[in-house]
Every structure is written in C-alpha cells, then in structure tokens.
C-alpha cells in the first residue's frame, strides 16, 4: 500500500551496512529524506546517490538527515567504493525488501520500459556504467525508486513514487523542504 502525504511515517528498526541500528523514529525532530533505490549496480541510482552526496553537508546544516535503502545485500554495497564514500549517510541493504513493502515501493515492467523513452537515459546509463560497480545477480529489474520527505513531527510531507527507473523527487524540492 502506498504511503500518502500527511500520514505518520511508518517506523522501522534495521541494521545498516556497517552494523549500526537505524531506527527511523530516532530522527524525530529532524527532517528526513528517505530514498529507496534499486541495487548496487543500477547506473541511475548511483548517479543520484552521487548527486545527493555532494549536498550532504548543506542538508545536514539545515537539519535534514538522508537515509538510503538499496535492495542489494550489505556485503555487495560494502564492496563498492562508490557506496563506502557515502558512509556518513546511513545506507541500508534490504534484499528481502521488507522496507520496500512497508513503504509501498513498487515493481513495474511498464515503468521499466518507459525509462527507455526518457530524455538523457542513454547518457546517464553510460555515465553510471563507467563507475564500475559490483554486479548484483539477485537484484530485480523492475523495482522502481521512491523518495519520502518526512517532517520533524514524523509526518510524510512528500511521497514520490517514480514513474520510471530514473525518476526521483527533484533536488530543488528537497532543498525547499530543507529550507535551503
């Protein structure tokens, strides 16, 4: 079931890839950007993480905490130099897709196929592949990204479910939410 604006964020407690427990409600009082990505090898996801990582300090200064969820196993995420560089951002491997189900993140063949008709898709795919990321043979191909902005009172301010593999909430919307 999809999450909607105004509802209380579903809480969870899970271990990140470094063994640290991440309890979403422990961030109550801060703004949270919770991003659901596909897998360690997804070129679109990796470019997006790189883009967000560059803004981490500004977001944190504004009181925004980012948390990233991938369907890949923690061991695969730790093998990627690219992902270990985001270690200041909690990074969760959820191969059983428990959190994906809890937040209504969908799988869609139609949305997967629509990706190939989006502007800049080939350039992004090429740039992402150049990152030389580990392969995740257990990953699904139809998982669609989603982003959630959660306010200080633990209410969903924005629930963005992607329309294709490269569809995330805009950086400007995140900046506006953070007050930047």
ABEGO torsion letter per residue (X at the ends): XBBBBGBBBBBBBBBBAAGBBBBAAAABGBBBBBBBBBBAABAAAAAAAAAAAAAAAAAAAAGBBBBBBBABBAAAAAABAAAAAAAABBBBBBAAGAAAAAAGBBBBAAAAAAAAABBGAAAAAAAAAAAGBBBBAABBAABBBBBBBBBAAGBBABBBBBABAABBBBAAAAAAAAGX
